[in-house]
Amino acid sequence: MKLTVIGAGYVGLVTAACLADTGNEVMCIEKVSSKLETLRKGESPIYEPGLSEVLKKNISNGNITFSDNIDEGVRFAEAIFLCVGTPQSDTGKADLSQVEEAARQIASISDGYKLIIEKSTVPVNTHRRVKMTLNRYAAPDAQFDVASNPEFLREGSALYDFSNPDRIVVGVESERAEQIFKDIYKPYTDQGFPLLITTPAAAELIKHASNSFLALKISYINMVSDLCEKVGADIELVADGMGYDKRIGRPFLNAGLGYGGSCFPKDIKAFINMANENGVDFTLLEEADMINASRRSKYLEMIEDILWINKDKQICIWGLAFKPNTDDIREAPAIDIVGELGEAGAQLRLFDPKATENFKNFYPEGGNIKYFNDKYEALNGADALLIVTEWSEFKEADIEKIKSLMQLPIIIDGRNIYDPATMKEAGVEYYSIGR
């Protein structure tokens, strides 16, 4: 099929690349000229494992092209994915101006039938507003269906998630739109991946409801980890015991510094805002968000309790991204941790495999902040090592080498990546969450 993707951000670029990789002809529209040139070379402007390789392959075989001409993109395809930004205010209300702008442009260009697909995460019933805008600005011979097709991509494993979905959710209002989706996703349904056909409103809600539920699990296990610390229980054993229950499951029951990134914090606030606008009490989600926010201050209190005085201490931090396998630092715990420790006068030695350049936009190098290209070099002479992101290379680090490089072998693990018994045997003063 011929498909157009408007917006080459994280969701748009992964969507375009994966749909091209299943044999579709995809045109991806990106209006930022510098980004466009990078994309045409097959280089991803974001770090996502495997993405550049898929782009290069499909540029080479002609399955994907990039343009800044939305007119060209609208005329190119019958089905158009909207993957534009929906930035959020402090209250959780989404700015849908880019969605509205795209709808107006599509309407003014279109002739004949077009299926407009919401891929961006939007508030419930946005499809109604999009359809209203299309009809207002459309030429007499234009026809539209508006559908919702939310994404469920995890940063760091987005290509796998797109190609191996738990479910493909589409919300449609016509048989014609439903058939187009069946054609688009046939390579996946042929492999047995489920295609859930529902209404646009339900599809819009499924995304927010899913992410908010996962955020609840994270906040819940962190709340329980606080009790474990008080009574001398191990949160890992508690979580394992809970996880065997098929009604609960083990994923997302990992105690630590809480969730960050561009999805969970944004989606939970948006869901709360939707509830408030409709007079529904979502206090449960508000409490979960408060618990998550408190994890960083609790970790900082833990650091101060262990080190006593942070001023002039050489503190090494491993992990700046909000999670491993990404360079994304949006809502990353490291932002608050570095800020507070820097204010306290600590000498900070920072390392992350991929997120350093993005983090420098928050905290430029200089004064009491120094960045390193090697995790062991960052450790040299440190009074303490803080684990803030659970990268695999940290889990596999040489403990004896860590110990030999540090002035004091103190590890304060915010992600529980090491075994306490192993650390004790190695002679490391080791602290973790809920254990």
N, C-alpha and C positions, 0 to 999 in steps of 0.2 A: 504494500500500500504506500501511497504518498502521504506523509505526515509532516506537519509543521509544529515546531516547539518554539514558543515565544518566551525568551528568557533563558540565558545560559548560566544561571547560578547553579548552586549545588544540585537541586532537584531537576532543573531543566537539562543540565548537561548529562547527568546520569541517565535520565529518561531518554534523551536523544541518542546517546551512545548505545544503550541496550536495545532500543527498538531498531536502530540501524543494524545492529549485530545479528538480529533475527531475519534480516533480508529486506526490511522496509527501506524506502527512499525517504530520508529525513532531512528537512531544512530547519536549521536552528537559527533563530533571530536574536542577535545581540547588538545593542546600539552603542556600547562603549568601544570605541575604535581600537584602543590599545589592547583590550581583551580579545577583540575579534581577530587581530593579527596573530596573537598567541594561539588561539583555537585553530586557525587555518593551518598552522604548522603541526597540529596534532598534539599540542602541549596543553595539559590541563592547568588552569590557573589556581586550582585548589589541589591539595594533596589528598588523593583517594587511591589506595592500592589498585593497580591495574587499569585505571581510567585512561591514562595517556596511551597505553598500548592498544586499547580498544578503539580510541579515537583515530590513531595512526592507521590501523588496519582498515577502518571503514571510510576514512578519507581516501586511502589508496584504491579501494575497490569501488568508490563512487557512491556508497550508500549514505554518506552524510556530507552536507555542505553547510557553510556558515555565511550569513548575510546580515547586513544592518537595514535591509529594505523590507519593512513589514508588508508593503503592498505585494512584493514578490512572494513573500511567505504565505499570505492569505490566498493568493491566486494559485499557489503551488499545490495545495492539498484540500481535501474534503474535510479532514479531521484536524483540528488545531488545539494543541495543548497549551493552556495558560500556566506558565511557570514563573510568573513575575513576583516581585517582592511584596510582602504584606507586613511592613514594620508595625510595631506595637507601641502604644503609649504605656505609661506607668500603670494605668488602671487595667490594662489588658485589652483595650479596644484596638482593633486592627485598622490600620490605614489602608483602605482599599482603592486609593486613587490610581495606582498602577493597573489594577484589574479593570477599573472603569475606563481608563484611557485606552487600554488594549481593546476592550469591547467596542468603544466608539470607532476606533480605527478599523477594526474588522468589519463593522457594519457599513462604514462608508465605502469600503472597497468591494465587498462581497456581491456576487451575482449567483443566483442558483442556491443550492443547499450547502450549508456548512454545519458540522458538529463541533461545538465549542466545549472543550473539556477542561474543567477546573482541576488542575494538579496542585496548585499552590494550596496551602492550608488556609481555609477561610471560615468565617463564622457561618453558622447554620442559616440557610435560606439566602445565601449570597447568590445562588443560581437564579433566584427570582429577579434580583437586581440586575444581574448580567443580562438576562433575557429581556427585561424591560428596556435596558439601554440599547441592546441590539435592535429591537423593534422600533425604537424611537428614531434611530439614526439610519436605518436600513433603506436601501433602494426598494422600489415596489416588487421587483422580481426575486428578492432575496428571501431565503427560508433558513430558519435556525432551529437546532436542538441544543439545549445546554445540559451538560452532564457533569457529574462529580466522579473523579477517579483518584482518591487520596493516595498518597505515597506512604510507605511504611519502611523507609530506608534507615539503616543505622550507619552513621558515619564510621568509616574504617572498614565496612563490609558491604557497602552499598551495591556493588555489582553483583555480589552473591545474592543479596536480599532481593534485588529486582528479578534475577533469573531463577530464584528458588523461593517464591513467595509462599507464606503461610496461607494467604488468600489474596485474590485480586478483587477489590471492591469497586463496583461501578453503580452509580445512581443515574437512572435514565427515565425518560417520560414517553418514549416512543419505541416501537419495534424496530424502526430503521436505525436508531441510535444503538439499540441493543445488538443488532446484527453487526454493526461496524466494530463494536468492542469485541465481539466474538471472533471477528476476522483478525483484529490487531493482536489479540492474545491467544490465538490458536496454537502457536508454537509452545505456549506454556500449558494450556489446557490439555493438549495432546500428551503431555508428560504426566498428567494427573493432578496438576495444581488447580485448586478450586476457584471458579469464577462466581462471585456472589453478585447477583443482580438485585438491586434494591432501588429505592427512590433517591433523588438527589439530596433531600434533607437528611435522610438516614445515613447516606454515605458521608456527608459533611460532618455529622455527629460522630460517626464511628471512629474517625481519626482522633478527634479530641478526647473521646471517651476512652480509647485504648491507651493513649499516652498518659492521660491523667491517672488511669488505674495503675500503670506501671510505676508512675511517680509515687503513688500511695504505697506500693509495696516497698519501695526504697526507703521512704520516710518511716514506714512501720518498723522495718528491721533495724533502722538506726535508733528508733525509740527503744526497742527491746535491747539493743546493745548497751544502752546507758544503764539499764537495769542489770544486765549481765556484769558490768563492771562493779556495780555496787554489791552484788551478792556473790561474786567470785565464780560465775559460770562463763563458759566459752561460747560466744555468739556463733562461731562457725559450727559447733556441734548442734546448737539450737536450730540454726537455719537448715542444716542437713536433715535433722529430724522432721522439721516442718515440710521440707521439700519432697519427702517421700509420699506425702499426701497428694494424690493426683488432682485433688481440687485446688491445691495451692501451687505446687511446682517449685523447683529450686531457683530458676533464673530470677534475677533482680532481688534476691534476698542476700545481698552482699553489703555488710555494714562498712561504713567509711565516711568520706567527706561529702556524700550526697550527690545529687545529679546536677549537671550543668549543660552547656551546649545551647544550640539554637532551637531545640524542639521541646523538651519537657518544661523548662521554665516558661517559655512562651505559650505553649498549649494549655498548661494548667491555669495560667492567668487569663487566657482567652476564654476558657471554659467557665471560669468563675464569673467573668464579665457577662457572658451570655446568660448565665443563670440569674444574675442580678437584674439584667435588662428585662427578663421575663418573670421576675418576682419569685424565683425559686431559691431556696436556701442551700448553698453549697459550702457551709461552714467546714465540713469535713475536709474539703480540698484546701481551704484557706489554712487550716491547721497543718496539713501535710506540707504546704509551702513554707510555713513558719518553721517547722521542724527542719526542713532542708536548709533554710537560711542559717539556722543556729549551728549547723555542723561545723562551719568554718570558725566561728568564734569559740566553740568548744575545743577544737583542735589547737587554736592559738593559746587558749588557757592551759591546755595540756603541755604545750611546748614551754610556756613560761614556768609551769609547775616543775618541769623536769630540769630545765636549764637555769632556773631562778632569775638570772639577769640576762636579758637578750642583748643589751647594748654591748657593742664591740665584739660579740661572739661571731666566729666564722661559721656561718650556717650554709650548708650545701642543700639545694633543693633539686631533686630529680623529678621532672614532670611539670610542664607548663600548660599543655593542651588539656581540654576538659576531659578527654578520654584517650586511650591509646589508638594508634593507627590513623590519626588525623592531625592537621595543623590548626584546627579550629580552637580558638581560645574564648569564644563567646560564653559568658557566664562561668568561666573556668574558676574553680576554687583557688588556683594559684594567684589570681589577680588580687583577691582580698588578703591572702596570706603574705604575699610579697609586700603589699602595701603596708600592712600592720607591722610586720617585722622591720621593714625599712624605716618606718616612723619611730620605732623603738630604738633605732641606732645599730641594728645588727648589720654585719658585713655579709652580704648575700652573694653566693656563688651558684649560678643558675645553669641548668642543662635540660634540654629536651631534644629528642631525635629529629623533630620536624617543626615545632611551633615557635622556635626562638625568634625568627624575624617578625612574626605577627605579634609576639609578646613585647618586642622592643617598641612597638607603637604605643603601648601603655607605659612601659618603663624603659626609657633609653639607657644605654650603658653609661656608667659614670658615677662618681661619688661612692656610695656603698653598694652599688649593684654591678656585678661583673658576670658576663656570659662566657660559656666554655663550649668548645666543639667536641669534647671528649668527657664522658661521665666520670672517668677516673681522675682526670686532670682537675675537674671541678671539686673533687673530694680532698685534694692535697691540703693537709693542715687543718681540716675542718673540725669544729667542736661538736657538730651534730649533722646528721643526714636526715632530711625530711623526704619521705616518699609521698608524692602528691598525685601522680598519674601512674597507673599500673602497666606501663610498657613491658613487653616480654623481655626486652634486653635488661631490664632492671631485675626481673624475677630470676634471670639466668646469670646475674652478676657473680663474680668471684668474691665470696665473703671474706676469705683470708686477705685478698688484695684490698678490699674496702677497709678492713681493720688496720692493715699496715700503713695505709695512706693517711688515715685520720689522726688528728691530735688526740681526740677522745673517741672511742668506738661506741658512739651513741646513735641509735637509729630510732626515729619516731615515725612509724609507718601508718600513714593515713589511709592505706588501701589493703592492709593485711595480706601482703604478698609473700611474706616469709613465715616460716614455721618457728614459733617461739622456742621450742625445745632445741632446734638446730642452732638458733642464735645464742642461746644460753651455753650450749656446748662449745661454740666458737669463741666464747668470751666477749660477746657483744652485749652491751646494755640496750635492750630492745623493748620498745613500747608499741602497742598496736591498739586497735579499736575494739572494745567489747571483749577483750581476751585477757 
